Amino acid sequence: MLKQFVLKPSRVFTSMLIIMHLLALVSVWLINGAPGRCLALSLLIGISLLYCLYRYALLRDKSAWLSFSINQKRVLINTRGGDEWVGDIMHRTLVTSHCVVLSVSLDERKFPVSQVIFWDAMPVEAFRQLRVRLKYL
């Protein structure tokens, strides 16, 4: 049975990314390093935060997943750029009560891709169905 799961930006994932980057920023400034190095590392952390928010949390990048369909162990992914990727769900996919890390080995790519999906990125019933479906693969 083919079930389509539609993703939306997750506030929980956005908050977690911001908190993790702020912790990294604070730790850089708490070490006794040269101010120039701390400033350079702070700039890199800021760029990393903007990139992660743009691509993974807010789903604005062309390669961001907008929806995906699961049929047995196969998955069809629709991206913001209009591409459709087909692949197999990997065994390293992680399913918890609050989030899912969906790892997919794509047919046309050498390396696997992963998508972090928190409970607020889709309707409650759809998230429950996704967890149940992935748990018993």
N, C-alpha and C positions, 0 to 999 in steps of 0.2 A: 504494500500500500504506500502510495506517494503522498507525503505530507509536506506542505510548504510552510516554512518558518520565516517570518519577516522580522528583521532587526531594526531597532531604533537606538539612538544614542543613549548610553547608560550614565545616569548621574552618579551611581555608586562607583563605577569604574573611573569616571572623571575625577571624583573626589579622592579615590585611592591613588591615582597617578599624581595628583597635585601634592598630596601628603607625602608620598615617597620621595618626590623631587625636592620638596621643602626640607625633609630630613637629610637628604644628601647635601643640600646647600648649607644647612646648619652645621653638619659635620665637617664640611670643608673649611668653614670659617672658625670652628673651634680648635682645629689643629693649628699648631704654631708654625705656619709656613710663611713664605714671602708674600706680601700683599699682591704682588703681580700675579703669582701663581694662583692664589685664591680667587682673584678677579677673573683670570682666564678660565678656571674650573667652573666658576659661577656662571660665566657666559655659556659654556658648553652644557651645563645642567639646564639652563634656561632654554637653549635651542632644543635640547632633547625633550623637554616638557612640551614645547610647542609642537614638535614633530609628532610625539606620541598622542597628544590630544587631537591633532588634526587628522591623523591617519587611523588610529585605533578607537579612540573614545567617542569622537564626534562624527565619525564615519564620513569625512569630507573628501578623502582621497579617491582617485579613480579606481584603485584596486580594493576599496572598502567593500565589505560584504553587505549587501542590502537584504538579500534573502537567500535561503538555501532549502533544498528538498532532499529528503533521505528516503532511499529505497533499499532495504536490506543493508548491505555494507557500502553501498555506493552513495555518493552525494553529488548534487548538482548545485553549483554556487553561482548566483547572479551578483555582479559587481556594479558599483556606481557608474563605471565607465561603459557599461553595456556588454561586457564580456560574460561568457558563461564558461565556467571551469567544471570539469568532471574529474572525480577521483574516488579513492577508497578511504574509508574511515580507518585510522590506525589504532593499534592496541593501546597506544600511550594517551589516548583521549581520557581526560579526567572528568568525572561526574561527581559533584557534591550537591548538598542541599541548596547552596546559595549561588554557585557558579558552575559553568561547564567550560572546559578548555577542549575545544574540538580540533583535533589534529587530523589533517587530510593529506594523503599522498596523491598529488595531482598527476593525471596522465601525461600532460604536456610539459611538466616541470621536473627538474632533477631533485630539488629539495622540497620537503613537505612544508605546508603552511598551517598555522594555528590561529584560531579565533577564540578570544576570551568572551564569554557570554554570561553576564550577570542577570540576576532574576528580574531586574527592572528594564531589561533591553527588549522584552517581548511580553505579551499578555501572560497572566499567571497560568492559565490553563495550557497555553502553548508551551511554556517553560516546563511545566510538569510533564507533558507528553514527550518533550524532547529528552528530559532526564530519564524517563521510563524506557524510551526507545533505545537510547544509548547504553543504558545499564544492562540491557539484555541482548546486546549484539555479540 
